[in-house]
Amino acid sequence: TIDRFEGDRAVLRTNAGQELVVPRGELPTPAREGDVLTVSFGTDAEATDVRVQRAKDVLNEILGGT
């Protein structure tokens, strides 16, 4: 549920009472305080691979290319 807006951020409250702060632009238009949202998560294999490769590159650089 959208609890409130703070500038360009939206504060969402979950059913468990936790707060999640997201950019206001990520919400559907027109979203208002009190609106109930549905949220789903997925994985992005390509983005994960890029991050893993970047981490390996940094580690190799730190270890002197070994």
Secondary structure, 3 states (H helix, E strand, C coil): CEEEEECCEEEEECCCCCEEEEEHHHCCCCCCCCCCCCCCCCCCHHHHHHHHHHHHHHHHHHCCCC
